[in-house]
Amino acid sequence: MSATASRSYAPPRPDDVPAMEKVLEQALIFPVGTMGPWTQAIGHGQMRVVREGERVVAGLGVIPFGHWFGGRVVPTGGVTAVGVAPDRRGSGVGLWMLRELLEEQRALGLPLLSLYPATTTFYRRAGFERAAHRLIYELPLGAIGLRDHGLDAEPADAAQMELLKGLYARRAASASAFIERPDFFWQRMLAPPDKPSYTVVALRDGAPEGYVTFMHAAWGETLQVRDIIALTPAAGRRLLTVLAEHRSMLDAVRLPAGPHDPLLFLMPEQKPKVFNALDLMIRFLDLPGALAARGYPPDITAELHLEVVDDLLPANSGRFVLRVADGAGQAERGGQGRLRLHIRDLAPLYSGYFTPHELLLASPVEADAASLVAAAQIFAGPRPWLPDMF
């Protein structure tokens, strides 16, 4: 019997877990023994393995969460820990596993998947495309250039998670692509297993306006910021001051921020440099569902006639009309197909990663002038980015 004929895709059995974690550790270059805590945090019920016969040859995980787009949370499966045994790479098992994943998660009712790619080309073959930035900036602590104590600053911890979640949600609702974090994300950030973290909240007359969470740093290390949320300029200046006041003992700081982040604009000089960059990719599972789930500019009434090609999920192929009014959208089959594109190329438009005119320079999209104007209005919003890696 051929390996292809004997393949199965399913959640891992209890006796599959050690083999699954070994495959993933080797594929993703994790230190031996360190994949277990991550798969346990996700939950083995959210993991999937591919067996050839009784041998586990590949695996992945799916984290249920949502991405904020247009002020609404779009239910999404965050694909993580994708790996294939070394002797089975190039056999087609990885793409086969992704196709099984697409069908499964679509049947469960999810409109979107998202992931960080190890290999962009591979995931494009499965219909994913780049749709949001994740940027880590680095700069000398002395170059922050702020000493602003106008707001109070007080410590917080995991017991105040609900307070921090509320501040984060307010920022996420005005951004694009932030995730609605599962509780285990918050717990790992606020109380990480490997070293202590510290959270400081900025307050005005006792009312919180932002927070920063950073990891313990030893002599010679870089100060690592896990999360920084500022709802006002005063909060941003106060939290940056908290970081800057480490400058007598540490040299540099790394922090997540967007490509046009107001937080970086608060610094008097243009000192931050990109230390690490990796774009998130998204994949439509249910195109009409995804178009209806996100929010839109509240003052826009417009319609967009799409013609979409999806090689792997034929239900997404064909003509659709997206009608937007009062901040909501509805997509129905039909229309004139004036904006013609692959399902992949709709992702950066949907998220705001590309304007329609930018998309024309990057992909073989066909559209008339009126459709480009309508798409620009419908998908207008901030450049998408997110602080979280998964």
Sequence and secondary structure as in RCSB ss.txt:
>XXXX:A:sequence
MSATASRSYAPPRPDDVPAMEKVLEQALIFPVGTMGPWTQAIGHGQMRVVREGERVVAGLGVIPFGHWFGGRVVP
TGGVTAVGVAPDRRGSGVGLWMLRELLEEQRALGLPLLSLYPATTTFYRRAGFERAAHRLIYELPLGAIGLRDHG
LDAEPADAAQMELLKGLYARRAASASAFIERPDFFWQRMLAPPDKPSYTVVALRDGAPEGYVTFMHAAWGETLQV
RDIIALTPAAGRRLLTVLAEHRSMLDAVRLPAGPHDPLLFLMPEQKPKVFNALDLMIRFLDLPGALAARGYPPDI
TAELHLEVVDDLLPANSGRFVLRVADGAGQAERGGQGRLRLHIRDLAPLYSGYFTPHELLLASPVEADAASLVAA
AQIFAGPRPWLPDMF
>XXXX:A:secstr
  TTTTEEEE   GGGHHHHHHHHHHHHT  TT HHHHHHHH GGGEEEEEETTEEEEEEEEEEEEEEETTEEEE
EEEEEEEEE GGGTTTTHHHHHHHHHHHHHHHTT  EEEE  S HHHHHHTT EEEEB EEEEEEGGGS     S
SEEEEE GGGHHHHHHHHHHHHHTSSS EE  HHHHHHHHS SSS EEEEEEEETTEEEEEEEEE   TT  EEE
EEEEESSHHHHHHHHHHHHTTTTT  EEEEEE TT HHHHTSSS   EEEEE  EEEEESSHHHHHHHS   TT 
 EEEEEEEE SS GGG EEEEEEEETTEEEEEE S   EEEEHHHHHHHHHTSS HHHHHHHS  EE HHHHHHH
HHHT     B S   
